[in-house]
Each structure stands twice: as C-alpha cells, then as structure tokens.
Amino acid sequence: MSSYTASLFEEEVTYFADLILPVPVPNLFTYRVPRGMDELIKVGARVIVQFGKNRVITAVVSRLHTQPPVKYQAKYILELLDEEPLVTAHQLELFRWMADYYLCHLGEVLNVALPSGLKITSQSKVQYNPDFDHPDLLTEQEVMILEEIQKHQALSYEEIARLVEQTNVTGIIKSLVGKRAVILFEEVREKYKPKIVRKVRLASEYASREAVNALMVALEKYPKQQEILLRYLSYVPVQNNPDLNQNGLDKSVYSQDDGLSDSSLQTLLKKGIFETFEVVVSRFADLPAAPAVEIKLTESQQLAVRQIQTYFQEKEVVLLHGITGSGKTEVYINLIQQALDSGTQVLYLLPEIALTTQIVVRLRKVFGDRMGIYHSKFSDNERVEVWKGIIEGKYQFVVGVRSAVFLPFDSLGLIIVDEEHETSYKQYDPAPRYHARDVAVMMAYLHGGKTLLGSATPSLESYYHARNGRYGLVEMLQRFGEAALPEFLLIDTKLEKKQRKMKNEFSSVLMEYLSYNLQNSEQTILFQNRRGYSPYIQCEECSWIAGCNNCDVSLTYHMRAAELRCHYCGHKEEVPRTCPACGSTKVRTIGFGTEKIEDELQLHFPQARIQRMDLDTTRAKNAYQQIIQEFETEQIDILVGTQMISKGLDFGNVSVVGIFDADRMINFPEFRASERAFQMLTQVSGRAGRRAGRPGKVLIQTANPSQVLLQRVVQNDYLGMYEAEITERQQYNYPPFTRLIKLTVKHTDDETSRRAATQLADKLIAEMGRSRVLGPEPPLVERVRNQFLFDILIKLEREKINFKAAKTFIQEKVTDILTDKTLKNIQVVIDVDCT
C-alpha cells in the first residue's frame, strides 16, 4: 500500500479548546472545535458556545489541545467571533493570577474584564413551523400573528407585543407552540456596533472643475437644487481639489439646515448627480483637538525625574511622595513621553472619573489622539472602541480608572498609579475584589515594565515598602512655582454652639470667609463626606427612626427628590407626614449631608452661584465634566461636594476650603480611620491656594481642635502620622505587617448565618490558631438586602506564613461550609486584602 493510500485511512486529528466562560464556576470547560475551524481558532479569541440547556454565551479560548474531556461529552463550539485574538497572552496570565490571588473563579475575572459590548447576547425569536397543518385550531388573533411571522420570517417577543398591543405575550406564544404552529429559537447577536455616518458626495463624473461649472449652469432653472450644490461646495471645494470629493459631506449637514429642501437633495440623488455612502467613524472623533504644548520642568521636577529613572534601573516600583500642588503631573508627562518614545505602551490610572475630566485636557495638549480614555461612564460601544484601538495600535497611551487594568496591552513599559492611596482603587463587589494598585504592579511585572505610585499622602503600606527599600522613594516637598501651602484654622464648634454663634451647620468664622470670598470674586470649596439632605429622620416624641426594610440602616432623606433612600440596597420610600409609630407630626431631620449644606447656603447667600458635586448630581455621562468646567471658568462661586472633590483637581481661584464633620472621619471604628482621615483632610485642603501669591485658607470645623491628628494635618506632618500609625499597626498585627482576609457569611436567616460562621471560624482556628482568626462578629451594618452578615477576619503574618498555602486551606474550609447539606443557601464572600 502506498503512503498516499495509507494516509487516506489515517484518523483525522480532533481538536478541543479549554474555554473561560464568564460564569462563577471553578473549572474551565472543554469544547470540541468543528472541522474547518481548527485552522482559524487561536488562544485569546472569543467563541460562542451553548452552556446549559438554553443559554448561549461568549467564551474565550484559554488552551487548544487534542485531549477530549473524561467526565462529559464535549459540545461543539457554535461560532468563532475573532480572526485575531481580542484577549492577549499577557491578559490571560494576569486573569489567572487574579483568580488565584483573590480566591475567585477565572470566569468571574473574565466577566468583569470584558466590556459588555464584547459579550454576545441571545434573543428569543419565533418562526413559522413548516410542518404546521391545522390552521382551523387558531384564533383570529393567532392567524394575524402567524401571517406577520411568515411575512418577516421571524419575530421577537417585543415585536409580537407591539403587534397585538399587549405587554405580556407569553400566553399567546405558549398557545402557538402548543398547537405546533411556531418554533422558538435563539438569535445570537454581537452587542458592539461601530458608529456609522451617512454621507453624500458628487458622482464621479461631476467631480471636476469643468463638470461642476457646467452643473451650476444646468441647475440655474432649479434654484433649490443649485443651493444644495452650493452648500456642498462650500464644505468640499471640488473645483480647487477634485480629490476632496472622495471624503464627501455628512448628510446631517443638510438635515440641520432648515433653509434647505430635503426633497431637492433627494431629486439630485435620483438624477445620479449626488450619491450616498456610509463610513465607520470613531466615537472619539468629536473630542476637541488641543494645540500641542511643550512641558518645561522646574529644577525640582527634573531632579525627581532623574531619581525615578535611577531607581527604575534596579527596582520594579517607585513611590513619588509629592505634596499637593508640587507638580507631580508634569513629572508624569515627562516619563510618559520617554516611555512612548522608546516604543512601549503606558497606562495612567486615576481613582475617580471626576479627575479624568481635568487631567485629560492637559494630557491631550501633549499627546493628542495617541491617547485613549477608559472609564465606566463611557458607553459599551465606546469602551469596545478603546479596547480594539489598543490591539490595532491606535492607542499607545491610555488614561483610565480602576477597570483599565483589564485592557489588552501587549508591551507595557510604564504604569502610573496617581493618588495611589485612594480607596476607589479597591473593588468590593462583585468578585474579583481586587485592588487596582496591586494588580497594576503585577501587570507591569508580567510585561517587564515599571510602576510609579504617586501621592501627597501615600498609603502606609506603600510608604513602609519604600522606607524599607522594597520600592524606590522620591520626594517633592515644595509646591510648584511660588504657591504656598494653605493656612489652617481649627474652628471649635463646641464653643461656637455654647456662644450661640453657629447658624445650623455653619460656624461664624466660616460664614465670614464665605462672605469675604463672594465680595472679592474668589471661589470656595465646602467638603462634607456624606451625600443626601440628612442621614435620617426621627420622631421627637417617640424617637422612631425611618429604617430600611431590607437592611439594618436608617434611610437617608433626599429633599430634592422628596424621598427616603437606602444607600445600601437602593430602596426608596415617600417621606411620612406623621410618625408611623405614634402618629406625631414632629418628624424632624437629624444630621446633614451635601444637599442640606447646599440648601442652607442658598438661604444665607441668595445671590451666590452654588453647585453640588456628589453621586446624586453626577449620574449623567458628562455631569462631572460640566460641573468642573463651570467651576474652572468661574461660573460657580461655591462648590459643595463629597470625597470626589478632594482628589487632584486644580482650580487657581479657590482661596477657601471649608471642612465639615472632621470628627466623624477621625473617630470611625476602623483601624485605618486615622490614616484615611489624614489623607482626606490633607487632600481636600490641597485644593486651596494653588495660585502663586495667593495663599489659601482651610477651615476645619471640629468639636475637639486639640486632637493630635488634626494638629498633624495643620502642620502637614505626614511623617509624624506615619510613625505613630506604623508603631500601632506593628503592636496589634495589622498591615503592612500582616495580610488580611475577610470572610463574610450571608444568609436570609439570622441563626443559620451565625451557625455557619461559627462552624467556619472553628475550622480555621483549629489549624491557624485564635490569634490569627478574629470573629465571627456582625459588621456595623448587620443586615443588607435581607441577608444577615457575620464577618471573620484572618491575619496572616508576612514573614512567618506561606500565604499561598494558607489561602488554599481557607478555600477548602469555605468549600466545606458551602457543601454542608445542613447549611442550605449559605453564601461566603472572600475578600483578600480587605481594607
């Protein structure tokens, strides 16, 4: 037998793919690669597969091989979506590390990482059954529906609902299925849609100077058609350059002009003088182009750049400790430029969307359209464009918030984490419960790049690592130019109340400065880290407090919306006119939030232009940008806000910053309270006096001006705060000397939740010891969304314990509880590096 004949009898190789499915399951699933797809499919590409009986989902190829699964029959991959992978090898490696480090499933990482626009959806549709032969069984309405289905080949549930003018058509469709008149199927469609612009242009035979002149003469009898042509030539001067005709003109130009006749344009199209065509355009093409500028560094900034570069020769991470207003951004820009010039990519992380508004304008002046922007206020389609733009090489540099760590870079040379101390970098729900700063460090390591952490008030962990040589440490302790640090005034609210000088929440000193600023056309920022009008309402007679039905918290009063809201589960209620408990009309608001401050300011200063910036006023896509732009152009006199106004914003005309309720931040029952209060107070104070020659004032209202932390804030004594806190952390075994893992046990029954938490804690204590396992204890808010919570806190020493082995043990014990048949429906949330 010849070798050729023998090869005909050889068995063809069957390929299988291990897929990451965006679902919370521990294992990858193996699917069979159809014939014809085996030459095209690649690791990192998206595919469509059936999961379960009726579910069609998007998965990502993790591995290709020839080993069929042992314990189940492999289903076929339904469709290959990408000719080239949309998920890189670096990303897959990072996703695996995150799943392992944060004790979650790989599918959970993928689900958070992929923009929704890259996930396929399926929609139920109804089609005619060709074997149907009993039309006499149908009602009149069903006959009409069936005729429409046959006319359009298939209809969705929504289309049938519109046809019969009913909201719920499940019963009708069920009847048609039962009579075997229709068949249900899932239509799979991709969410991402490119932006398409319809354009018009002259037909090619008219795209010359001679042809245009002849056309003008021919259209003299038709002035409206001639006007259409003239408008086109005003935008596209074909007479001067016929090549311009190829790009055409947006059709919307004509629809926006009321003086032009649409019917005249349609006539020119029918005559073949004009033609229409479509082009795919970027959704970011409308962003205003900024004139290029050159950044010139001061001597201190040049020194900082040199020190960072020197450290990068031997260290993976450098911490830049620069006080507020020291000019860290210019240092970042210089380093970004150098990284891009070397041919590598750069990621610049910011903690808040609000910050991107101001910093992006500055960065676009330097980097133009080489820079992409990525944050959660973008639409699904906009995020997909940035994702694909990175893969196609359009964006070498991206500015983004926490979720930007998931982007498909392939040659990252530098990651900058600005305001690295910010809690906004930590994701709490859903899994993975990651910290973007720590993921960024690992991400840079996987790419062979470097990480620069920047902050005026570094986290204790980062500063500890820098002081102990693990990170490089560069410090900028002078403000940029001739700007001076602000002057602090601690206002004793206890004394003011005793002397009856307080006007509700405003001290007499703060009122004086507000009046002075308004008279002198200078701006003020007022900081209260609590939104809403009032934290709760209470009956003066019986002390009843409005509480959430689903959570053990009071409902926050929002005056503008005239409702009570739960900030945990979103529950809303009308404001009661009388007390539901005793019937009294003496129901009053207690405490104050940003909305109440704004309301009282309007009463005290009716002529002032006042704006509020918190979660409630910035829900719309461009709300941040609008508020910041109005404040920057001095259309706002007083800006009231929560923590989002404290982070890195730069306004030259702000001379006064007022801080309410500092005591609540300092005395919060949490081991990081002092550190975070110092950071918050210092950061918001840094918004004042950023212009040379105009020192700012920071007014802190407190019932205890002598407390040590406030004195350190006034003296800008970060080192004093650090040394006091680090001594206490070491004494009580808290980070950076230990790693913390929090386990939160949840159940709708209080006793079941308590019992499961106790059993889990006992299992952990038996192996790890009581000194390492604290709890179980109910958290500050014991019930959320009708689930009772118990926390177990695990402390693992950095030096003495194998962290990976400890996490494996913890995962095993959690699995024991989840599989215990006496503890049905128990949930356990694992939060690694929980604070």
N, C-alpha and C positions, 0 to 999 in steps of 0.2 A: 504494500500500500504506500503510495507516495505521501510525502509530508503534507502536500496540499490537501489530499483526500482526508488524511488523518485530522487535519485542523478543522475540517467541517464537523467532525464528531466531538471536538473538544467542547466542554461546557463553558458557556459564556460566563464571565465574572459578574456577579451581582453586587452592587454597591449599596451600602447603608450609610445613613447620616445620623449622628447623635445631635439632637436639636435642643436648644434652650427655648423653652416655652415660657411666656410671660405669666406664669401661674405659680402660686406658693406651694410647690412640691419639691421634695429633696433631690430627686434624681432627674437626669436627662432622659429623654425618650428617644428610642431608635426607630427611624422610619426607613422604608425602602425607597431607593432612588429609581424612578422609572427609566426604562430603556430610552435612550435619546437625550436624557437629561444628564447622564453621567459625565459627558464631556464638557458640560456647561457649568455644573454646580461647583461652587467654591466655598471654602470656610469663610464665614462672615457674611454670607449672602442671606437675604430673607426668603423664606418659603411660606406657602400656605399649606396647612395640614388640618385634618379633621381631628378634634380632640373630644373624646366622649361621643355620645350619640348624635347630637345635633349642633355641636359647636365647631365653628371654623375660625382658626386664629392664625396670627403671624408668628413664626418662629425664626430663630437664627441658627445657622449651621455652626456647630462647635467642632465637629470632627467627622471625617469621611473614612470609611473602612469597609471591610468585606465580611465582618462577623455578624450574623443575624442574632437578634435577642433570644435568650434561652427561655424566658418565662412567659413570653407572649408572642403572638403573631404580629409581625411588623406591618403597619398600614403603609400605603403608598403616599409619598409627597404629592399633593394635588397640583401645585404650581410653583415655578421658580420666578421670583419677582425681580431679581437683580442680576444683570450680566456681570457686573463688578461688585464686590462686597461693599455694603454700606456700614459694616462694623469691622474695624481694623483688628489686627492681631494684638496690638497694644491694649485696645479696649477690652478684648476678651480676657486678657491676662489680668487687667485691673478689676473687671467684674468678678473673676474667680477669687481674687484677693479680698475684695469687699465682702463677698458671701462668706468666706472663711473667717475674716476678722470680726465682722459684725454679727456673726452667728445667725445668718438668714439664708434664704434659698437663692440660688443663682437666677431663677426666674423672677424673683422679686426685684433683684437688681436690674435685670433687663427691662422689666415693666416700668420702672422709674426712669431708666436711662433713655429709652427710645421716646422721641416725641410722639404724641398721639397721631400726628399726621403720617407717621411711618408704619402705623399698625393698620392692618386690613380689618374692615368690618363686614359683617354679613347681614343682609336684609331679607326677611321672608317675603316671597312673592308667590302669586297664584297664577297658574297657567291652565289652559283648557286640556281636558283628558281626551285624547283622540279616540279612545275606546268607549266613550260615553254614548249610550243608545237609548236612553229613557227620558226624552225631553218632557214627556207628559207628567213626570214627577215634580217638575219645577214650578215654583210660584212665579207670578208676573214679575216680581222684583228680581228673582234669581235669573230669569230669562234675560232681562235687561243687563244684569251684571255679566252674564256669560257672553252676551253679544259684544260687550265692551272688551272683555278679556280676549276674545278671538280677534277683534279689530286691532288691538295693541300687542298681541302675542302673550303678554303677561302684565299684571297689575300688582302694585304693592298694597299692603293693608291700608296705608294712608290714602292712596288713590281711590280705593273702593269706598273708604269712609267719606271722601269728598263727593263721590258719585251718588251715594244714597243719602248724603247729608245726615250722617249719624257719626257720633264719636267712637262708639264701640261696635265693631262689625264682626267680632269673634264668633258670635252665634250664627250669623249668616254664612260665614266661611265654613264653619263646622258642619252646617247643613249641606252645603255644596260638596264638601269632602265625603260626607256620609252617603250621598247619592251618587258618588263616584263621577261627578261632573267636572271636578278640577283636581289638580295635583299641586301640592305645596313644594317649593324648593327654595334654597338659599342662594341669593345672588351675591357673589363676593365682589367687593369694590375697594379700591385704594382710596384712602382719605385725602392724601395730598393732591392738590390741584394747582398747577402752575398758573400764574397770573397772565391772562391773555388780553391784549389790547387790539381792538379792531381799527384798522387804518384804511385810508384811501390814498390813491395816487393816480396820476395821469397814465393812461395806457401807453405802452412803449412808443407807438407811432407818433404820439403827440409830445414826447419828452425831448424836444429840441427847441432852440430859439425860433427857428423859422416856423415850425409847426405850431408853437404857442401863439406867435403873431397872427398866423392865418386863422387860428381858432378864435382869437379875440375878435377878428373882423366878422367871422361867421356867426358869432353869438351876439352881435350888435342888436339883432331883432329880438333877442331874448335877454333882456337886462337882468332878470333874476338869476339866470344860468351864468351870465357873464360875471355877476357878483360872486357866485360860488367859485368860479375860476380865479378871480382876482384875489379872493381871500386865501386860496391855496397858494398862489404865487407870492403873497406877502410873507407866508411862513416858509415856503420852499421855492427859492428863486431859481427855477429851472432854466430861465433864459441865460443866467450867468454861469450855471454849472449843472448840466443835464444829469450828472451822476447823483445829485441830491434827490432826484425823483424816486430812486430805489427805496429810500427810507420812508417816503410818504409822510402823511399827516394823520394824527389821531382823529378818528371820526367824531369824537366827543367835542372837538373844537366847533363843529357846525351845530351840534345839538345844544351847546351852551349859548350860542348867539341867537337871540330872539329875532333879530332883523333878517336872518337868512331863511330861505324857504327849503324845508326838507324835501318837498316834492320836486323842487328844481334839481337837488342833488340826485334824487332817485332817477330823474329823467336823464341826467348826464351818465349815470351808471348804466341805464338801459341802452343808451346810444353807444356805449363802449368807449366813451371819452375818458371816464374815470373807471377804476376798478377797486374792489375791496380786497383786503388780505388781513391775516392775523399774525401777530408776533408774540412770542413769550417774553415777558419782561420781568426784571427783578422787582420784588416788593419794596426794596430799599432804594430804588432809583429816584424816589421823590425826596429823599433826605437832602437838605441843603448842603451844597458843596462849600467848604470853608476855605478861605485863602491860606495857602501854605505859610507857615511861620517857622522860624528857627529858634530853638530854645537855647538861651545862653545861661550857663550855670555860674553861680557865685563861687568864690573860693571854697566855702564850706561844703557846697554841693559837689564840687569837683573832688574834694578830699573824700567825701562819702562814697562817690563812685569808685575811686581808686581803691579804697579799703574793701569795698564789696567785691571788686574784681580779684583782689589779692586773696581774700577768704575763699572765693569760689575755686581757686586753684587746688585747694585741699579739702574743702568742706562742701557737702551737698546743700546745706541750708544756712542762710544768713538772716539774722534778725536786725532790721533797721528800726532803732528806737529814736524817733524824731518827734519832738513836742509839737502840739497843734500850731500850724502856721509856719513850720520850719522849712517848708519847701520840698517835702518828700516826693510830690508828684513830678517835679522836674527831674529828680534823680531817676524815678521810674521811667520817664520818657527817654532819657539818655540810654538807659540799659536796654530798653525795648528796641530802640533804633540799632544798637550794636548787635543784638541777637538776630534781628531781621537781616541786617547787612551780612551776617555770617551764614545766612541761608536756612536758619531754623525758625520754628514757629514759637509764638508767645501767647500765653493765656494770662489775662489780668482779671483777678477775682475781686469783686466788691460785695459787701454784705447786704446792701439794700438797693432796690430798684431806684429809689429816690436819688441815690448817689450817681447812678449811671447817667442821669439826665444832665448833670453839670459837667461831669468828667468827660463824657463822650464829645461834647462840643469842643473841649480843649484838645482832646486826642485827635479828632478829625482834622484839626488845623495842621497837625503834623503828619498824620498817616493817611489821610484821605480815605478812598474807598478800598484800601487794602485791609481795613479794619472791619470786623463783623461784631454785631451786638447780639447777646443772647440772654433773655430773661423771661420770666413767667407771664409778663403782661403781653408778650407777643402772641399772635395767633398761631395755631398749629402750623399753618402753611408758611408763616414767616420763620418759625423755628426750623422747619424742614429745609428751607432755602439756605439758612446758615449752615446746617449740618452738611448738606450737599456741596455748598460753597467751599467748605474746608476740604472735602475729599477731592474736589475738582481743582484745588489750588488757588481759588479766588481770594480766600481769606487766609493770610498767614498769621494774623493777629486778631484775637477775639477778646472783647470785654464782656464779662458776664457775671451773673450771681451764682449761688451755690450749685445749681444744676449744670453749669457749664463744664464741670469736671467730667461729664459723660460724653463730651464731644469727640469726634473721630480724628484726633490729631495723629500724625504718624512720625513727626520729628520735632517734638517739643524741646526747645533749648532753654526756655525760661518760663517759670510760673511766678507771678507776683500775687501775693495774698495781702491786699490792703485792709487795714483795720482788723488784723488777724485775731484780735481778742474777742470779736463780736460773737454773741450767741446766735445771731442769724445764720451763721455758717453750719449750725447743727440742725439736722433734720430729726424730728421726733416721731412723725407718722407720715406715711406708712414706712415699713421696712424697705430698704436698709436704713437704719437710724445712724447715719454717718455724719462725720464732721468734715466739711469740705476742705478745711486747712490740712487735716491729717491725710485725707485722700490725695490732695494736691502734692504733698511731699512724696507719697508713694508713686503717684503718677509721673512726676519728674524723674524719680529714680529709675522707673521702668524705661523711660525714654533716654536715659543718660543725660538728663538736663539738670538744671539748678532751680532752687526755690528761694525766693526772697519774701520774708514775712515783714510787714511794716505796721507800726502802730505808735501812737503817742503814749498809750497805756498798755503795754504788752500783757498777754495772759501770763499768770505766774509760771505755768509750765514752760512756755517759750523762753521767758527771761531766765528761768532756772537752767534750762538746757544751754542757753547762751553763756551764762556766767560760769558754767561748769565745762565749757569747751566743746560740747557736742555740736552747737551751732556757732557760727561766727557772730560777733556783736559789733555793730556800727551805730554810733550815737550822734544825733543832731540836736543839740540842746539850746539853740538860739533861734528866735523867729526870723523868717525871711525878711530881707531888707532892713528897714528901721522900725518895723512894727514891734510894739512892746506887748508883753503878756498883760492880760487884763487885771484890774484891781478888784479884789473881793470884798464884799460886805456881808457879814452874817447878821441877819435880822432876827431878833428874839421875838417870836410870835407870842410866846407865853406872856412876856412883859407887855407887848402891844395890846393883847386882849385884856390884860389887867388894867391898863390905862385907857381902854376903850378907844383905841386908835384904829383897830382893824375895820375894814369895810368888807364884810363877808370874808373872802379868802385873801384879800389884798391888804398888805401892811401899808402904813402911811408912807414909809420910805419908798416902797415900790411905786406907789401912786405918784409921788413927787417926781421920780425919774421918768415915769411914763409921760407925765405932763410936759416935762422939760424936753424929752425927745420929740414929742409931737410938735411943740412950738419951734424946735430947731430943725425940723425935717430930717431927723435921724430915725433909724429903724430899731425895733425891739423884737427879741425872740423870747417867748414865755414857754417854759417846759413843764409839762405835767405828764408823768408816765402812766396815765390812766385815761382811756377814752370814755365817751358817753357823757351824759349830763351829771349823773350821780351814781355812785356804786350801788346804792339800794334805796328803797323807800320803806318807811317804818311808821306804824301807828303810834301816836303819842300816848294814847290811852292804855292799850294792852300790850304794846311792844311787838305786835305782829310784824314780820318782815316778809316781803314778797320773795318767794324762792322758786327755783326751777323744779318742775315736776319730774325731770329726768336726771338731775344732778344735784348734789348737796352743795349748792352755791346760791347766793342771792342773785336776783335778776337786776341787771343794770338798767337804769332809766335813761332813755334817749328822748330828749324833749322834741327835737325837730320832727322825728317820726311819730311822736306821741305814743310810744310803746315801751314795754319792758323786754329786754333781750338777755338770753343766756349766752355768754361768750365762750362756753364750752361746747354746747350741742346745737346752738342756733335757734332754740325755742323762743317764740315771741308771744307776748300777751298784750292786751289793752291795759292801760293804766286804770286801776279801780278808782271810782269816785268816792267810795266809802270803804272802810276796813272790812274785808271778808270775814274776819273773826268776830268783831264786836259791833260792827255797824257804824263806828265813829267816822266823822268826816275829817278828823285830824290826822290825815295821812301825809307825811312830810318826806322830803328828800334828805338823805344823810350823805355827807361827804361831797366830793366834787371831782369832775373829770374835765377833759379839754372842752367839751361842749358847754359846760356851765361857765368856765372861765371866759370863753368867747362871748357868751350871753351877757355876763356881768360887765365885760369891757364895753359892749355896745351901750349899756346904760350909763356907765361913767364917762365914756368918751364917744358921744354920738356922732361926732364929725370924723372920727378915725376910720381908716380903711383897715379892716381886720379880716384875717383869713385863718382857717384851721387846717392843719395837716396831720391827719391820723388815718387809721384803716377805713373809717367811715367816709371820709372825703376823697379818698384816692382809689376807689374801686374801679373807676373807669380807666381805660387803657392809657390815655395821655394826661390824666389828672395830675400826677407828680410834676410832669414837665410844665404844665400850665401854671401851677402854683409857684414853682421855683422861678420860672421866667418872670412872672408878675412881681415876685419879691425882689428878684435881681434888678429889674428895671424900675424899682421903687414905686410900683403901683399899690403896694401893700405897706402899711405903717407898722402893724403889729402882727407877727406870725405866732400862733399858738399851736403847739404840737407835742406829740409823744416822742419816743426814742428815735424815730426816723429823722428828726431834725438835728440830731446830735452828731451825725456821722459824716465828717469830712466835707460838709458844704462850706462854700466860701463866698461870703457876702461882705463887700467892702464898707457898706454904710451902717452896719449893725454896731451900735455903741453900747447897748444894754442887753444883758441876758438875765431873765428872772427865772428862778427855780422854785417850784412849789413842792411840798411834801417830801423833802430830802430825808426826813427821819424814817419814813416808811421803807425807803430803799435800804437804808443802813441797817435797820432792825429786822429785816426779813429773815424768817427762820430757815436759813440755808447756809452751808459752810462757806459758800463763795460770796455771801452778801456784802462783806466789806470791800472785797476786790471789785465786785461789779458796781457797787455804789461809787467807789473812787473813779472807776473808768467812765461811768455815765456822767458824773458831775464834771469831771475834767474835760470830757469830750464836748459836752454841750457848752461849757464855759469857753472853750476854744473858738466858738463862733463869734465872740465879741472882740472888737478892736483889731481887726486884721489889716487895717489900712495904716500906713506909716504916719506918725504924728498925731494919731487919734486913739489914745489908749481907751480900752473898753472897761465897762463896769459889769461885774457879775454879782447879782443879789440873790443870796440863798436864804429862804425863809425856813427857820428851824425853831423847835421848842427847846433845843439844847445846844447853843453855839459853842460851848466849851468841849464838846466831844472830840476825841483825838482824831478820828478820820476826817472830820471837817477841817481841822487845823492843817492836816496834811494836804488836803485839796487846796486850801488857801495858799499854802507855801509851795505848791506844785512839787511836793516831796514824794515822788513815785518810789524812790529807793527806800524811804522810811516805811511806807506802806508795805512794800515787798518784804522787807526784812522781818517786820512784825508778823505778817501773814505766814511766811515760809517757816518761821520758828514754830508757830502754832500747828501748821499742817504736818510738820515732822513729828511733833509731840503726839498728835492724835491719828497718825497714819492716814493722811489724805493726800490726793495728788499734789505735787508730782512724785511723791514717794511711793504711792500705790496707784494701781489702776482700779477703777470702779466699774462694776457690772450691776445693773439694777434689773431685777425680775419683778414684773407686775402681774399678779394673778387676778383674773377677772371672771366674774360670774353674776348672773342675774339674781342669785340667791346669796344673801349675806353669809349664812352659815356654811354653805358649800364652798364659797370663796375662801373663807377663813380656814376651813379644814384642809383644803388643797394647799394653801400657802404654808400652813403649819407642817404638813407632811413633806413638802418640798424643802422647807428650811431644815427640818430634822435630817433628811437625807444628805444635805450639803454639809451640815455641822458635823455629822458622823465622820466625814472624811477630811474636812477642811478646818474644823475647829470653830468654837464660838467667837474667837477674836476676829475671825475673817468674815463671818456671816452675821449680819445685823437684821433683826426682824423675825417674823413678819410684823409690820405695822401698817395701819391705814394711813394713806397720804393726807395732805392738807385738805384736799377735796376727795372725800371717801367714795362718792358715787358719781359716775359720769355716764350719761346715756343709759341710765337704768342698770348699770353694771357696778357691782361693789368691788372695790380695789383693795389689794394688800401688796405692799412693797417689801422685797427682800434686797438688801444692799450687801454686795460681796466686795471685800477689799483684798486685792492681790498685790503683794509686795513686788516691786520692780526687779529687785536683785535676787530674792530667795526662791522664787517660784517660777516654774515653767508655764508661761502664760497660755501657750497653745494647748498643752495637756490639760490645764485647768479648765479651759473653755470646752474642750471635748467632754470632760467629766460633767460640767454643768449642763451641757446639751443632753447628755444621756439621762441625767436625773429629771430634766424638764420633760423629756420624752416619756419617762416612766409615769409621770403625773398625767400627761395628755392621753396616755393609753390605758389608764386605770378605769375600769368599767364602772366603778362606784362613784366616779367623779365626771359625769357626763357634761359635755359642752363647756368644759373649763378652757380658758384661754390663758396663755402665758406670753407676755411681751418681754423680749430680751433686749436690753439697751446697754451696749458696750460703750465704755467711756461716757457715762450717762449725763455728766454735767459739763 
